[in-house]
Amino acid sequence: MAPATVRTMCPMNCHPTLCGMLVDIDDGRLLGVRGDPDNPDSQGFLCIRGQASREIIGNPQRLLHPLIRDGRRDGEWRRASWGEALDLIVARMRAAGREAVGTWSGHGVFANNYGTRVASHLLRRFANLYGCQWWSPTMICWGLGAFGLGLTGLLETNTKEDMGAHSAMIVLWGANLASQPNTARHVAAARRRGARVVTIDVRETEAAAQSNEVLILRPGTDTALALAMMNVIVAEQLYDRDFIERYTVGFEALAGHVARHSPAWASEIIGIPADRIVALARRYATTRPSMIVLGGSSMHKGANGWTAGRAVACLPALVGQVGIPGGGLGPRHGSATHGQALTSIVAQERRPPGRYVPSQMARVTEALVGGDVSVMLLFGTDMLSSYADAEQVAAGLDRCDLVVAYDLFMNGTAQRHADVVLPATAWLEELGAKSTNTHLYLMPKMLEPPADCRTVTWILSELARRLGLDDFYPWATDEGPLDAILDHPSTGHATIAALRAEGGIRALRISHVAHPDLVFPTPSGKIELVSQRARELGLPELPVYEAPPRSSYPLAFRQGRTLTQFHGFYDHGRALPTLAAADPEPVLWIAPADAAARGVVDDGPIRIYNERGEFEARARVTTRIRTGTVWMRDGWEGVNRLTSGAAAIPDEAVEVFGFSGGQAAFDAMVEVAAR
């Protein structure tokens, strides 16, 4: 067979950055990967993460066979057949009862279907037909911030292309371009046109280099900044009265509320001079169009993590910059454009009544610790590195009768807690399709899976067959569920066959401008400056600042992303030599004054600790972070021993928008010591 170059997508799910990839194959072997210059989203770009993906195939650490052990502490892994492994799983599921079986998935099963979510659809379909627990993956990531946005009514986002072409001002609010590098090209294009770029964050991120102005806040104080900006806009009558009257509710109440939240008040909280807050508010209100690009995940990790989304979403409404090119909210993790949607195959109407644990991280942990869930099926996730208060999660997994991990590589959770490990397929070894905010992309199968590796579809089908769920998989081929999901006006009722015939790329039928019809997904159909839904959920009807919890520990700990790491799959990148070498060990950013007070030196070994646990790392003493704040790349095994697993919103609120906002607080105040 002659060498071939095949178009696909990168298996790193860096939404809203999803990059096109060309893969060179010869006689069933992977020769290399490179950026696809004809991909309309990435235009040939492929970062270090994407380049490293070639190291997945043929990796000596890869799991190739089902493994079973009879004891988690001292038991040796032994190779097993698929029949033995699946029979054991089904026997334990039946013994526990369906409501005591939990399913949890991560990006390890979304590597070739992010945006189309076929793996998540099928897992949820399985859980609905069987009647076991299923928890929404969004609760680990962007869902809590989007919950706040949803209360105000601005869930849709303008596209990165619209931003680059039209925005006169871009506020990168907690949005780090290292985790969404495709957005950076459009920020740079806007700057070349003369647009002003402002970065707001808890540290000087990579985005700062693209910015005209940088504001470094104390962690968890974004809401205070937004309220003070509204104070200036209202007091100086910089708002759009006509837009407010036609498309919002609650302006008078909001105006009275923000009158008590002056820039001087906010300055003491956020650590930014009042005159800078005033200048930012004036510039934002008087520059048209202005766009806010909100952080998708990291900025919302905190007990008050949702309130920033709630408050920031009021800003474009006040100045009438919604539903216009270059305005409103820009692309963020997990966001959708106007018109973007899929058809569901999850069979929600078939879900039997039961005692279901809500998609609330704290409740899942409680269910494990309390024994209400005793069988855990983990698909493509390192649960301990993802969940807050990880030692409580570990205690819960220790209590389980059976823990199953399906992945490409052994990870920390599997090594510590699994009884059965199942070998996964990689992105080139199964059919898939990805969707960005603007395009649909085919991801064809190019290679046969090695040894005993199997797709998640095959495993769920085999479990369903053993459990008597005869209609779990009514499709004749792997194309069937994808065709069913893509059968929607947004995709032009795409099919895999049609995508293949079109060269693997199809533009979605969407609007590059969010909410162009000025109709909003709220009870009133308008932007809710006063939120009726929040009031009904027992939450403040107006955007409020809630101070972070008090602590006897002095340093505010926050996590985020870097260019060398994203999500927990591929054993957090450590299974891929390029990424492991680029980011070999955990490093904590700490300000010079904080380091000096503790005898900590740059690159020196340190211990980070609080009342929940401790974690070892190295120090990076830097002026790019403010005194009183420390920061680390997320995903390191053990880092979430430090973080709070408390619920951030009520259980009844977590799924009101069709995704889960049930993220734990992830707050952590810590102390640092040299070791």
N, C-alpha and C positions, 0 to 999 in steps of 0.2 A: 504494500500500500504506500502510495506516494505521500510525502510530508504534506500536512494541511495546516492552514491557519483558520481558526474558528472564532467567531465573535461571541462574547459572553459578557458577564459583569463581574466585578471584583467581589469576592466572598466576605469582605469586611463591611459590616452594615453601618456605615457612617452617615446615616440619614441626618440632614437632607443632602449630604454628599454621597452619591452612589456613582461609582466610576465605571466606564466601559473598559473592557479588557479584550485584547487579542491573545489567543492561546495557540502556540505552535505545538503540533502533535505529529509524531512519526512512529508508525507501527505500534500503536498503543502506548507510547511513551510520551511524557510531557517534556518538551524541549525548553520552553520558556514562556513567560507572560510579559505583556507590555500594554501600555495605554492605547486605547482605540481612538485615533484622530477623528473618526466619523461619528463618535458618540456625541449627540447634541448637548448632553449634560456636562461631560467631563472634557471633551475636546482634546483627547490624548493624554490628559493628566493621569498619573497613577503614583500615589505617594509610597512611602517606605512600607506601609502596611500592605498595600496591594502588591508591591514587588516581592514582599516576603511570602506571599501566598503560594508561590511555586514550591516552597519548602514543606508544604503539607503533604504533597504527593511523594511517596517513597520515603517518608520520614521514618527513621528506625524506631522512634518512640510511639508510632501509631498503633492503636489497638486493632488487632486483626481477627480475634476469635472471642466468642463469649467466654467469660471467666466467672467462676463461682468460688466462694470460700465459705467454710463452715463456721468460722469465728472471726469477728472483726478485729479483735485485739491481736491474736497470735496466729489466726488461721492463714494458711498459705493459699494463694490464688491457684486454681487449677483450670485447665482448659476444659470446656464443656461443649456439647453439641447445642445447636439452636433448640432442638426438641426438648432436651433436659432443662435448659434455661427457661423457656417459655412455659413448660408444664409446671415448673416450680413457682414461677410468678403467678400463674392462674390459680394454683392451689392455695397460695397465701392470700390472694385477693378474695377468693371464695370463703376462706376461713375467717377473714377479717370482716367481711360484709361490705357491700359496695360503698356505703357512706364513710367507711374508715379507710378508703383508698384515695390518695391524693395524687394529682398530676400537676407537674410544674415544668415549664419549658423556658429555654433561653435562646440566645442568638445562635447557639450551636446547631439548631435545626431551622434557622431562618437564613442561612448563608446563601441560598439560591432562591429564596422566595420572599425576601423582605419587601414589603409594599403590596404583595399579593397574598401573603400570609397563608398559603395552602397548608403548610405543616400545622400552624396554629388552628386553622379551621378543622382539619382532620382530627387533631387531638381533642378539640372541644366537641366535635361530633361524637367521637368515641365516648367521652365523658357524659354527654347528654343521653346517648342511647343506653349506656350501662348504668348511669345514675350515680357516678362517683364525683368526687371533688375535682373542680377545675378552677384555677385562679388565673386571672388576666395578667399577662406579662407586662402590661403598661404600668402596673403598680410599682414596678421596680425602677421606673425611669421617668418619663415625661408626664405621666398622668396627673400628678399632684399639681404641677404648675398649670396644666391645661384645665384642671378643675376650677382654679381661680379665674382663668380666662373665660370659661364657660358661664360662670355666674354673671359676668358682665355682658357676655354675648358675642365676643370676638374670638371664635375658634378657627376660622379660616385665615389663611395667610396669603399675601402676595408672593409671587415667585422671585427667585434670585435674579432672573432675567429682567423682570420689571424693575427691580431695585437698581440694577446696574444702568438701565436705560433712562430712568425717570427721577430717582430720588435726589433731592437737593441737600438733604441732611440724613445721615444714617446714625442711629444710636445703637451701638452693639452692647446691649444690656445683659451682661452675664453670658454673652455668646462668644466663645473662643474659636477663632478661625482654625486652630490646630485640629479641632474635632470635626470641622466641616470645611475643608480647604477649597472645595468648589465654590463656596460662597465668596471666598477671598477674591477670586478673579473679578466678580461683579462689584465688590466693594472698590477694588482698584479702578475699575472702569468708571464708576461714579466719581471717584476722586479726580480722575483725569478730566472729567467734565466740570470740575469745580465744586463738587459736593463736599460738605463738611462731615467728617466722621468722628464720633465720640465713643469712647469705650468706658463702660461702667462695670467694675468688677471688684473682687476682693484682693486681687493681686494684679501685677502688670503682666498680662498675658501676651501671647503672640499677636493678638489683635491690636495691641497697643502700637505696634510698629506701623500699622496702617491708619493710625488715627491722628487727628489734629489736636485732640484733647483727651486726657485720661483722668477719670475720677476713681480713686481707690476707696471703697467703703468698708466699714466694719461689717463682718458677716451678719446676715439676717436683718439688715436695715434697709433693704431696697424699698420696702413699702413706705418707710418714712420719707425717703427721697421723693417718691411719686406723689405723696400727699402734699409735700412742700411745693413741688412744682405746680400742682393744681391750685394751691393757695395763691401763688403768684399770678397764674393765668386768670383766675377768677377776680382777684383784687384789682388787677390792672386791666380787666375787661378785654383780655386777649382771646376770649372764647368766640365761637361761631354761634351766635344766637339762633339764626335760622335753622342750622343743622340740629341744634339741641332741641328746639321746639318740635321739629318734625320727626326726629329719629331716636330720641332718648326719653327716658322717664326718670324723675327724681333729681333734676338739676338743683332746685331750690334747697332740698335737703342736703345734697352734696356740698353746695356752696356754703351753707351754714356750718357744715362739718369741717371743711378744709380751712375755714377762717381761723380755726383754733390750732392749725398745724403750720406755723410760720417757718420760713427758712432758718430763723434763729433757733427755733425749737428743734428742727431736724438736724441742724449743724452739730448740736451737742450729741446727738444720737449716732449720726453716721460718720462724724469726724471729717467733714468737708466744710470749709468756710461758707457762711451764708451767702456772700456775694457771688460765689461760684454757682450756687443753687439757683439764685435769681437769674444770673446770666444764661444758664442752661435752659431754664423755663422760658425765658423771653425768646431765645434763639429758636427753640423747638416750636413755639407757638407762632412765630412770625416767618419761619422759613417754610415755603410750600413748594413741593410736597416733602414732608419729613416722614421717615420710616423708623420704627423701633424693631430691631431684631432681638428677640428675647432668647435667653439661654434655655435649652430644652430640658436639662436635668439637674446639673450641679447646683445652680442658683436656687433651686427649689427644695434642696435638702435641708430641712430645719423644721422645727415645730410650727413656725409661721410660714412655711414654704409656699403655701398656696396664696397667701394674702398679697404677695408681690404681683402675681398674675392678675389678681382681682383689681388691684389699684392701677397698675401700669396700663391695663386695657381701657381705663377711663380716659387716659390722656388723648389718644387720637379722636375719641368721641367729643371731647370738649372743644377741640380746635377744628372739628369738621373734616378730619383727614381720614375718612373711612370710605371705601368704595371708589377710590380714585387711584390712578397710576402713580406709583412711587410713594404712596402713603400707607397708613395703617400699620399692620404688623408684618414683618418679613419672615422668611422661612426659618422654622425651628424644628427641632427633633420631634418627629411624630405628627407634624402638622399636615393638613390637607388643603388643597386649593379648592376654589369654588367649582363644584361639579364632579370632583374626584370621588369615586365610590366603587364598590364591588358588590357582587351578589353573594349572599351567605349560603353556605352548605352545612352549617353547624347543627341543623335540626333542633333548634331551641324548643320548638313546640312539642318535641318528643321527650323532653326531660321529665322524669317522674318526680313526684313530690319527695322531699327528703330533708334531712338536717344538713344543710349546706353551709359551709364556712365561707363568709364573704371574702371577696378579693381585697382583704385588708391585712397587710403584712403582720401586724401585731396579733390578729386573730389566727392566722396560719401558725404562727409560732406557739400560741397558746394551745391550739389543737394538737400540735405535736407533743408539747410538754405534758399536756393533760391526758394523752393517750386516745383522744377522739379520732385521730388519724394515725394508723399503725402500719400502713403500707405506702411508701412514697415512690412514685415513678418519675424520675428526673430525666428530662430530655434536653440534652445540649446545654446544661447549666451547671455552674459551680455554685451551688446554693449558699454555701458558707461565705463566699467572697462577695455575694450580692446582697444578702439580707443584713439588716442592722442587728445589733446586739447578738452577734454571731455565736457567742457561747451558749445563749439560751436556745438558739436554733440547733446547735450541736447536741445539747442535752436532749432536745426533742427527737432528733434523728437517732440518738443512742437508744431511745425507748422503742423505736419502731421494730416491728417483727421482720420487716423486709424493706430494704432500700435498694432500688435499681437505678443505675446510671447508664445512660446511652450517650456516647460521645466518641470523638475521634482520638482523644488522648486521655490518659488518666489525669484527673484533677484532684485538688485537695479534698473536696467533699467525697468523691468516690473512694479515694485511698483511705480516708478515715472512717467512712460510714457505710459504704455499699456492701451488699452481700452478692449482688450480681452486677457485672459490667458487660454492656453490649456494645459491639464495635459499629461505629457509624460510617456512613458514606460521606465523601467530600463533594464539594460543589460541582466538580467536573464529572462525577460518577452517577448523576441522577438528573432528570429533567426538571427544569424550574423556570420561573419568570419573575423578574423584579419590576417594581414600579417606583419611579421618582414622582415628584409633584407634577411633572409635565409629560413624561414618556413611559411607555411600557416596553420592556426588553425581554427577549427570549434568552434562556440559559440552557442550551442543549446538552444532552448527555454526550460526553466525548470519550470517556474511559470506562472500562469495566471495573467494578469495585474489587479490591484485592481480597484474597482469602475468603473469610466468612463475613465480611462487612455487608450490612443490609440497610435499606432505606427505612426511615421512620414510618412511611406508608406500609411497607411490607410487615414491619413489626406490629403495628396497630391492627392490620388486617388479620394477622395470625392470632393475636390476642382475642380479637372480636370473634373469630371463627371458633376458638375454644370456649368462649363464653356464650356462644349461641346468638350473637348479634349479627344475624344473617344479612341485614341490609346496610351494614356499616359502609361497605364499599360497592356501590351498585354500578361502578364504571368498569369498562372492559380493559382500559389501558391507563397508563400514567397521565395521559393527556386529559382524561375525563374530568377529574376534579378541577384542574386548572381551567378547562373550557367552561365549566359550570360557574366558577368564581368570576371569570372574565366576561361572562355574558351580561353586560351592563352597558347602558348608553355612554358612560364615561370612556369606555375603551372602544366604542364603536362596535360592541358585541364581538370582540376579538376572540379568535381561537388560536391554539398553538399552530395549527396548519397554516392559518393566514399569516401569523407572525413569521413563520419560517419562510413563507413565500415572499414576504416583504423585507427580507434581510435581517430580521430579528429586532426591528425597531418600529414602533408606532407612536405617533403623537396622541396624547390623551385629548379628549374633548372637554377642555376645562377653560376657566377664565384665569388669566394671569393676575387679575385684580380680585382681591377677596371681597366678599359681600357686595358684588356690583348691583344687586337688586335692592340693597339697603333693607333687607328683611333679615332678622336675626333670630337665632335658635334659643329664644327666651320665652317665658310665659306671655309676655306682652308683645312679642314680635319686634321689640325695639331694644336698643342698648340700655341695659339697666344700671344706671348709676346708683340707684337704690334697688337692691335685688330681692324680688319677691321669693324666689326659690331659696335664697340663703335664709331668709326669715323663716320659711317653712321647715328648713332643716335645723333650726335652732342656732344658726350662725349669724353674725352681725350683718345687717342688711346694707350697711355702708362699708366701704373699704376702711379697714382699721389697721393700725400698726400694733402688733403684739411683740413685746420685748422678748428676746430669747430667754430661756429658763435661767434662773440664777444658779451659780455654781461656786464652789470653793476653789475650783481649778481655774487658773488665770488666763489660759490661752485658748482662743476660739479655733477649733480644728475644722478644716474644710477639705473636700476632695474634688478632683476634676479630671480632665482628660488631657492627653498629650498626643503629639503626632506619632509616637511610637507604639501606642497602645489604645485599644478600643474594645470595650466589653470583655466578657470572661471566657470567650471560646479560645481554642488552641492553647489551653491551659494559660490563659491570660497572655498569650503570645510567647510564653517561655518555651514552648515546644518548637518554636521557629527560630533557628539560630540567629538570623539577622535582627529580629526584634529583641531576643534575649541579650544579644551583645550591645544593642543600642540602649537598653534600659535594664541593666543587670540586677539592680537591687533597689529597695524602697529608699526614697530620698525625701526628706522633709524640708520645705522652705521655712526659714525662720529669719526674722529681722535682726540686724546687728546688735541692737540694744538688748533684745531678748536673749540672744545667744551669749553676749558678754556677761549678763547678769547670772547666767547658769554655767559659766565656764565651758560653753560649747564652742568648738572651733569648726571652721568650714571643712567639710568632708570627714569630720570626726564621727565616731560611733555614738549613738544616742539611744535613750530609752524614752518612749512616749507612753504615758500612763494616765489613768483616772480610776474612778471607783469601779468600773466594769472590767478592766483588764489592762494589759500592757502590750507593747509592740516595739520591736527593735528596728532601727533604720540608721541612715547616715544624714548628717546635717548639710543643708545648703544655705549658708549664711548669705543673705541677699537683701539689697535695698529695694527689690521689686515687690516686697510685701511689707505691710505696715506693722508697727509694733502692736503686739496683742493678738495677732493672727498667725496661724501656721497652716501650711497647705501641703498636700501630697497627691500624687497621681492615684486614682482609685484602682481597686482590683487586687491589691496585694493580699495574699492569704494572711489572715489574722488582723488586718487593719480594722475590720468591723467588730472586733472585740470591744472597741472603744465607743461605738456609736449607739445612740438610743433607739430602741425598738418601739417606743411609744407611738400610738396612733396620732396622726395629725388632724384628721377630720372624723366625724361620727361614722359609724358603720353604715347607717342608712344613706349616707351621702356619697359613698365611694363609687357607685356605678350609675349615677343619675344621668350621665352623658353618654352612656354606651361604651365607655372605657373605664378603667379603674384608676381612681385617685388615691388608692389605699396604701400609699407609701408610708413607711415608718418615718419618724422625725429625722433620724440620722444626725441629730444634734450631738456634738461632743465638745466639752470643755476639757482641756488636758493640761498636764505639766510635762516638761521635757527636762531630762537630765543627761549629762555626759556619762558614758559607761566605759 
